[in-house]
Amino acid sequence: MKGIQAVAEILRREQVEYLFCFPDNSLIDACAAVGIRPIMTRTERTLVNMADGYTRVHNARRTGVGTVQLGPGAENAFAGVAQAYADGVPLLLLPGAVDQRAQGASRVFDAVRNYAGVTKWTDRINSPERIGDFLRRAFGYLRMGQTGPVVLEIPEDVAAAEVDSDRLRYAPVARVRSAADPDAVRAAARLLLEAKRPVLHAGQGVLYAEATAELIELAELLDAPVMTTLPGKSAIPEIHPLALGSAGYSGAKPVAEFLGRSDVVLGLGCSFARSEFAAPLPAGATLIHNTSSEREINKDYAVAVALLGDARLVLQQLLDEVRRQGGAGARGGDGRTRDEIRAVKEAWLAEWMPRFTSNESPLSPYRVIWDLMHAVDRTQTIVTHDSGNPRDQIVPFWEPFTARGYIGWGKSTQLGYSLGLAMGAKLAAPEKLVINVMGDAAFGMCGMDVETAVRERIPILTVILNNSALGGYEQYMPIATELYRTKFLSGQYAQVAAGLGAYAERVERPSEIVPAIRRAEAAIRDGRPAVLEMITREEPRFSKHW
């Protein structure tokens, strides 16, 4: 077999279902020949975003894989890989590369050198005999330790070389997990039992570890409220009485109330990073930090106890140790914590209810989000946001009912990311209603890939909050906006989507929101993607408490 056929065979053995691709690479045909379906996008960034969403919804039990052509393909895919790196998403990109004899002498983009800063590992297969070795190492990095993307170049001469198929002794790489130091677990349990106001701070590591049940069990054992980071949103169903909600640039008020006065914070599967997209940790609180990456510990905050390991294994250790030290009831609880959370949440939502129920036109984006949340079956829905105002409007208020019912992101904030995420998520969970909520500026970055959803029969729902502006950007360019209207946009996006083959509607009145959602759901059940363009006003107010 050819080298590229050996790569495809290894991907098949690793249970790769889809090859996200654009526009040309010999791996596309090789994968199709072994039963891996190519998904051809309109842009390279979108294919990486699709691999990203696919990986997330599978909690990295299956890995999204993409390929692009050498040179401009690898150049254009860079942004998607950088986004995955920022959010710690393990995916595999296999770009083409020039013949090894031309390495260093060609002006063709060098992925190995240029991707080094946005990958967990990047390298070039340097011999056809070592194809299995390189891919084994790639999948190993994708399945252990700190999560992140891997880029592996396939030079043209390696792809075309003959390989002895009898010597391709490749077995799939096992997932590797580790638990925390038992002494650290004992110290952490003691601090949690002695705490007066503990808070559990759950990140996306809880989702990757599939540890929602253990998270809830520990919260109930300790009678401790649970907040989630932006990437960790949905690690606990937000209708649970101990759930505070999520926090990013904006966030749920209960997070601010309880985190701000906590004395012990247990971070689970999180980075404890300082960022405008993360709630600041309270000064003076004792911090316990669980992460799978030693690079995150003591990075931005000094921690009292470090629990290096898989979030599920560490939670199981903590549950056993808390029961050992505190008895079956541990801290117990008389219901006051739950009552206090409910009171804070009810008062906060009551403050926002005029926006949720606004009958004004142009629409309030909060009315759109509220109606959408209550119109769909959240037990069978996956939602993601785009960057900017849609993110900051939906994150505090959307209450996911299931783990991975929401895909939160934001350590990089590329406009247009949500469309590819949603398509990848739908391929990973075809039985779910998958929704991406984006602004008109975001649609301008990725809108042509609506045609990808149509052509590849990936029926997702895209909700565009069209306020005809870069919301809030007048503060960054007041003179340009006043003199030249620089922040303002225009376009009829429902017409664009319809022209690309999607079911599409333009919605202008509040009474039309839910009926339009129902019609879109019907189109989706028929296998057709749907786009709803909601004509909204600019909304400068956000639920921001820090």
C-alpha positions in Angstrom: 0.0 0.0 0.0 0.9 3.7 -0.4 2.0 5.7 2.7 -1.3 7.7 2.5 -3.3 4.4 2.5 -1.4 3.4 5.6 -2.5 6.6 7.3 -6.1 6.0 6.3 -6.0 2.4 7.6 -4.6 3.6 11.0 -7.4 6.2 11.2 -9.9 3.5 10.5 -8.5 1.4 13.3 -8.8 4.4 15.6 -12.5 4.5 14.8 -12.4 7.8 12.9 -15.8 8.3 11.4 -15.4 11.5 9.4 -12.5 13.3 7.7 -13.2 17.1 7.7 -11.5 18.4 4.7 -10.9 21.2 2.1 -10.1 21.3 -0.8 -7.4 18.7 -1.8 -5.3 16.1 -0.1 -4.6 12.5 -1.2 -5.8 11.5 2.3 -9.4 12.3 1.3 -9.7 9.5 -1.3 -7.6 7.1 0.9 -10.1 7.6 3.8 -13.1 7.2 1.6 -11.7 3.9 0.3 -11.7 2.5 3.9 -15.2 3.8 4.8 -14.3 7.1 6.5 -16.7 9.7 5.2 -15.2 13.0 3.9 -17.0 16.2 5.0 -16.0 18.9 2.5 -16.4 22.4 3.9 -16.1 25.8 2.2 -13.2 27.1 4.3 -10.4 25.4 6.2 -11.2 27.1 9.5 -14.7 25.6 9.5 -13.4 22.1 9.0 -11.2 22.5 12.1 -14.1 24.0 14.0 -16.2 20.9 13.0 -13.5 18.5 14.2 -13.5 20.6 17.5 -17.3 20.3 18.0 -17.2 16.6 17.2 -14.5 15.9 19.8 -16.2 17.9 22.5 -19.5 16.2 22.2 -17.8 12.8 22.3 -15.8 14.1 25.3 -12.6 13.1 23.4 -13.6 9.4 23.4 -13.6 9.9 19.6 -11.3 12.5 18.0 -12.2 14.9 15.3 -9.7 14.6 12.4 -9.1 17.1 9.5 -6.9 17.4 6.5 -6.0 20.3 4.3 -3.6 20.8 1.3 -0.1 21.9 1.8 0.6 25.7 1.7 -2.5 27.8 1.7 -4.6 25.1 3.2 -2.4 24.9 6.3 -2.2 28.7 6.4 -6.0 29.1 6.4 -6.6 26.3 9.0 -4.3 28.1 11.5 -7.1 30.1 13.2 -9.2 27.0 13.9 -6.3 25.2 15.5 -5.4 28.3 17.6 -9.0 28.4 18.8 -8.9 24.7 19.8 -5.6 25.3 21.6 -7.0 28.2 23.6 -9.9 26.0 24.7 -7.8 22.8 25.2 -9.6 20.7 22.6 -7.9 17.5 21.4 -8.2 17.2 17.6 -5.9 16.0 14.9 -5.0 18.0 11.8 -3.1 16.2 9.0 -1.9 18.8 6.5 0.0 18.0 3.4 3.7 19.1 3.1 6.2 19.4 0.3 8.5 16.6 -0.6 11.2 16.3 2.1 13.9 17.2 -0.4 12.3 20.6 -0.7 12.1 21.3 3.0 14.0 24.5 3.9 14.4 25.4 0.2 10.7 26.3 -0.5 8.6 29.2 0.5 5.7 26.9 1.1 4.1 27.4 4.6 5.9 25.2 7.1 3.2 23.9 9.5 5.7 22.3 11.9 7.4 25.6 12.6 4.4 27.8 12.5 2.0 25.7 14.4 4.3 25.0 17.3 2.8 27.8 19.5 -0.8 26.6 19.1 -0.5 22.8 19.5 0.3 20.3 22.2 2.6 18.6 19.6 3.4 19.3 16.0 5.8 17.3 13.8 6.4 15.9 10.3 6.3 12.2 9.4 9.9 11.8 8.1 9.7 8.2 6.8 7.1 5.9 5.4 8.3 3.2 7.7 7.5 5.4 10.7 3.9 6.3 9.9 2.6 4.1 12.6 5.1 5.4 15.2 4.1 9.0 14.5 0.4 8.4 14.6 0.7 6.3 17.7 2.4 9.2 19.4 -0.2 11.7 18.1 -3.1 9.7 19.4 -1.2 9.2 22.7 -0.9 12.9 23.2 -4.6 13.4 22.3 -5.6 10.9 25.0 -3.5 11.7 28.0 -2.5 14.7 30.1 -3.3 18.3 29.2 -5.8 18.4 26.3 -5.0 20.2 23.1 -4.7 19.8 19.3 -2.0 17.9 17.4 -0.8 18.8 13.9 1.1 16.2 11.9 2.4 17.0 8.4 2.4 14.3 5.7 5.1 15.1 3.1 4.2 14.2 -0.5 7.0 11.7 -0.8 5.9 9.9 2.4 2.3 9.8 1.1 3.3 8.3 -2.2 5.9 5.8 -0.9 5.2 2.1 -0.9 4.7 0.6 2.5 4.6 -3.1 3.4 1.0 -3.7 4.6 2.1 -6.8 6.4 4.3 -4.7 8.7 1.6 -2.3 9.6 1.1 -3.7 13.1 -0.9 -0.8 14.6 -3.2 -1.1 17.6 -5.4 1.7 18.8 -3.9 3.8 21.6 -5.6 3.4 25.0 -6.7 6.4 27.0 -4.5 7.1 30.0 -5.8 8.6 33.3 -4.2 9.2 36.6 -5.4 9.9 40.2 -4.1 12.4 42.7 -1.6 12.0 45.5 -3.4 10.4 48.4 -1.8 12.8 50.9 -3.1 15.7 48.9 -6.6 14.1 48.8 -6.6 13.8 52.6 -5.5 17.5 53.0 -8.2 18.6 50.5 -11.0 16.7 52.2 -10.0 18.2 55.6 -10.1 21.7 54.2 -13.5 21.1 52.6 -15.0 19.7 55.8 -13.6 22.6 57.9 -14.9 25.2 55.4 -17.8 27.5 56.3 -18.6 28.6 52.8 -17.1 26.2 50.2 -17.7 26.5 46.5 -17.1 23.9 43.8 -15.6 25.5 40.7 -16.2 23.1 37.8 -14.4 23.3 34.4 -14.5 21.5 31.2 -12.2 18.8 32.6 -15.3 17.5 34.4 -17.0 17.2 31.0 -14.1 15.4 29.4 -13.9 13.0 32.4 -17.7 12.4 32.2 -17.8 13.2 35.9 -21.1 15.0 36.3 -22.6 12.3 38.6 -19.6 12.5 40.9 -19.6 16.3 40.9 -23.3 16.3 42.0 -22.6 13.6 44.6 -19.8 15.6 46.2 -21.8 18.8 46.1 -24.7 17.1 47.9 -22.4 15.4 50.4 -20.8 18.7 51.3 -23.9 20.8 50.8 -21.7 23.0 48.6 -22.9 25.2 45.7 -21.4 24.6 42.3 -20.4 27.1 39.6 -19.1 26.3 36.2 -16.5 28.1 34.1 -17.4 29.2 30.6 -15.9 26.1 28.9 -17.3 24.0 31.8 -20.9 25.2 31.4 -23.3 22.2 31.6 -20.9 20.1 33.8 -23.9 20.3 36.2 -27.5 20.7 35.1 -28.3 24.2 36.0 -31.7 23.3 37.4 -30.0 21.4 40.2 -30.7 23.2 43.5 -27.0 23.6 44.3 -26.1 24.9 40.8 -25.1 28.6 40.8 -24.8 28.9 37.0 -21.9 29.8 34.8 -19.5 32.7 34.7 -17.5 34.3 31.9 -17.3 37.9 30.8 -20.9 37.9 32.0 -22.4 35.5 34.3 -25.2 34.4 36.7 -25.6 36.6 39.8 -25.6 33.6 42.2 -22.0 32.8 41.1 -20.9 36.3 42.1 -22.8 36.1 45.4 -21.5 32.7 46.6 -18.0 32.8 45.0 -17.3 36.3 46.4 -17.8 35.2 50.0 -16.4 31.7 49.8 -13.6 30.6 52.1 -12.6 27.5 50.3 -12.8 27.0 46.5 -12.3 23.5 45.0 -11.4 23.8 41.3 -12.2 20.7 39.4 -11.0 20.1 35.8 -10.3 23.8 35.4 -7.3 26.0 34.8 -7.9 28.7 37.4 -6.8 31.2 34.8 -7.0 35.0 35.1 -9.1 36.2 32.2 -11.8 38.6 31.4 -13.8 35.5 30.4 -13.4 34.0 33.9 -14.8 35.1 37.3 -11.9 36.3 39.6 -11.3 34.1 42.6 -11.8 35.8 45.9 -8.7 37.2 47.7 -8.1 35.3 50.9 -9.9 32.1 49.9 -8.1 28.8 50.3 -7.8 27.2 46.9 -7.7 23.5 46.1 -6.9 22.8 42.4 -7.6 19.7 40.4 -6.3 19.7 36.8 -4.7 17.1 34.5 -1.9 19.5 33.6 0.9 20.4 35.9 1.4 23.6 33.8 -1.8 25.1 35.2 -1.1 24.7 38.9 0.1 27.8 40.7 0.1 29.6 37.3 -2.2 32.6 38.1 -3.2 31.8 41.7 -1.3 30.2 44.6 -3.0 27.0 45.7 -3.0 25.4 49.1 -3.5 21.8 47.7 -2.9 20.5 44.2 -4.8 17.4 42.9 -3.1 16.4 39.7 -5.2 13.9 37.8 -8.4 13.0 35.9 -11.4 14.9 37.3 -13.5 11.7 37.7 -10.8 9.7 39.5 -10.1 12.7 41.8 -13.7 13.2 42.6 -14.0 9.5 43.5 -11.0 9.9 45.8 -12.5 13.0 47.4 -15.9 11.3 47.9 -14.2 8.3 49.7 -12.0 10.5 51.8 -14.7 13.0 52.8 -16.9 10.1 53.9 -14.0 8.6 55.8 -13.2 11.8 57.6 -16.7 13.2 58.0 -18.9 10.2 58.2 -21.7 9.2 55.9 -23.4 12.6 56.3 -20.2 14.6 56.0 -21.1 18.3 56.4 -24.8 17.5 56.1 -27.1 20.4 55.4 -30.4 21.7 56.6 -31.5 23.1 53.2 -30.5 26.7 53.9 -27.9 26.7 51.1 -30.4 25.6 48.6 -32.9 28.1 49.8 -30.4 30.9 49.6 -29.4 30.0 46.1 -33.1 29.9 45.0 -33.7 33.3 46.6 -30.8 34.9 44.9 -31.6 33.4 41.6 -35.3 34.3 41.7 -34.5 37.9 42.6 -32.0 38.2 39.8 -34.3 36.7 37.2 -37.1 38.9 38.3 -34.9 41.9 37.7 -34.3 40.7 34.1 -37.9 39.6 33.4 -38.9 42.8 31.6 -36.2 42.1 29.0 -37.2 38.4 28.7 -40.8 39.3 28.0 -40.3 42.5 26.1 -42.8 43.1 23.3 -40.7 45.8 21.6 -39.6 45.7 18.0 -36.8 45.5 17.0 -36.6 42.5 19.3 -34.7 42.4 22.6 -32.0 39.7 22.2 -33.0 38.5 25.7 -36.6 37.9 24.5 -35.2 35.7 21.7 -33.0 33.7 24.1 -35.8 33.3 26.7 -38.3 32.1 24.1 -35.8 29.8 22.4 -34.8 28.3 25.8 -38.4 27.5 26.7 -39.5 26.4 23.2 -37.0 23.6 22.8 -36.6 20.3 24.7 -33.4 21.0 26.6 -33.0 17.3 27.5 -32.5 16.7 23.7 -30.7 20.0 22.8 -27.1 21.1 22.5 -26.6 24.9 22.3 -23.5 27.0 21.6 -22.9 30.7 21.4 -20.7 32.8 19.2 -18.4 35.5 20.2 -19.4 39.0 21.4 -22.8 40.1 22.5 -24.6 36.8 21.8 -22.2 35.0 24.2 -22.5 37.6 26.9 -26.3 37.6 26.6 -27.0 33.8 26.5 -24.3 32.5 28.9 -25.8 33.7 32.2 -29.4 32.7 31.5 -29.5 29.6 29.4 -30.0 26.6 31.8 -28.7 23.4 30.3 -30.5 20.2 31.5 -27.7 17.7 30.6 -24.0 17.4 30.5 -22.8 18.7 27.1 -26.2 20.3 26.6 -24.2 23.5 26.2 -20.8 24.1 24.5 -19.2 27.1 26.1 -16.0 28.7 24.9 -14.1 32.0 25.1 -10.4 31.9 25.9 -10.0 32.9 22.2 -13.0 34.7 20.7 -13.0 34.2 17.0 -16.2 35.3 15.3 -17.9 32.6 13.3 -16.6 29.7 15.4 -20.1 28.5 16.4 -21.3 27.4 13.0 -18.6 24.7 12.6 -18.9 23.7 16.3 -22.6 23.1 15.8 -22.1 21.1 12.7 -19.5 18.9 14.3 -21.7 18.5 17.4 -24.6 17.4 15.2 -22.5 14.7 13.5 -21.4 13.5 17.0 -25.0 13.5 18.3 -27.4 13.2 15.3 -30.4 12.6 17.6 -30.0 16.0 19.3 -31.3 19.4 18.2 -28.1 21.4 17.8 -28.4 25.2 17.9 -25.8 27.9 17.4 -26.6 31.5 18.4 -24.6 34.1 16.6 -24.5 37.8 15.6 -24.6 39.3 12.2 -20.8 40.1 12.3 -20.1 36.4 13.1 -22.3 35.3 10.2 -20.2 37.4 7.9 -17.2 35.3 8.9 -18.6 31.9 8.1 -22.0 32.2 6.4 -21.1 30.4 3.2 -20.6 27.2 5.2 -24.4 27.1 5.7 -24.1 25.5 2.2 -21.9 22.8 3.8 -24.7 22.0 6.3 -27.2 21.8 3.4 -25.0 19.7 1.0 -23.7 17.3 3.7 -27.2 17.1 5.3 -26.3 18.3 8.7 -29.6 19.8 10.0 -28.7 22.3 12.6 -30.5 25.5 13.7 -28.6 28.8 13.3 -30.2 31.8 15.1 -28.8 35.1 14.0 -29.2 38.0 16.4 -29.0 40.8 13.7 -28.7 44.2 15.3 -26.9 45.6 12.2 -23.9 46.6 14.2 -20.7 45.6 16.0 -22.4 45.8 19.3 -20.7 48.2 21.8 -17.8 48.9 19.5 -18.5 52.7 19.5 -16.5 52.8 22.7 -13.4 51.7 20.8 -13.9 53.9 17.8 -16.1 56.8 18.7 -14.8 59.2 16.1 -15.0 56.7 13.2 -18.5 55.7 14.3 -19.7 59.3 14.5 -18.1 60.4 11.2 -18.3 57.3 9.1 -20.7 54.9 10.8 -17.9 52.4 11.0 -19.5 50.1 13.5 -22.7 49.6 11.6 -23.4 46.6 9.3 -26.1 45.7 6.8 -27.4 42.6 5.0 -30.4 40.3 4.5 -29.0 37.1 6.0 -32.2 35.0 5.7 -32.1 35.6 2.0 -28.5 34.5 1.9 -29.2 31.3 3.8 -32.2 30.6 1.6 -30.0 31.0 -1.5 -27.6 28.5 0.0 -30.5 25.9 0.3 -31.4 26.2 4.0 -34.8 26.7 5.5 -34.8 30.4 6.4 -37.0 33.1 8.0 -36.6 36.7 9.0 -38.3 37.4 12.3 -39.2 40.9 13.3 -42.0 40.7 15.9 -42.0 39.0 19.3 -45.1 37.0 18.6 -43.3 35.4 15.6 -40.4 34.0 17.5 -41.8 30.7 18.8 -43.8 29.9 15.7 -40.7 30.4 13.6 -38.8 28.1 15.9 -41.5 25.4 15.5 -41.3 25.7 11.7 -37.5 25.5 11.8 -37.7 22.4 14.0 -40.0 20.8 11.4 -37.5 21.5 8.6 -34.7 20.0 10.7 -36.7 16.8 11.3 -36.9 16.6 7.5 -33.1 16.8 7.3 -32.7 20.4 6.3 -30.7 23.0 8.2 -32.6 26.1 9.3 -31.5 29.7 9.8 -33.6 32.2 11.7 -32.6 35.8 11.4 -33.9 37.7 14.4 -34.0 41.5 13.9 -32.9 42.8 17.3 -31.9 46.1 18.8 -28.5 46.8 20.3 -28.6 45.8 24.0 -25.8 47.4 26.1 -26.7 45.8 29.4 -25.2 42.5 30.5 -25.4 40.4 33.6 -21.9 41.3 34.8 -21.0 41.2 38.5 -17.2 41.4 38.7 
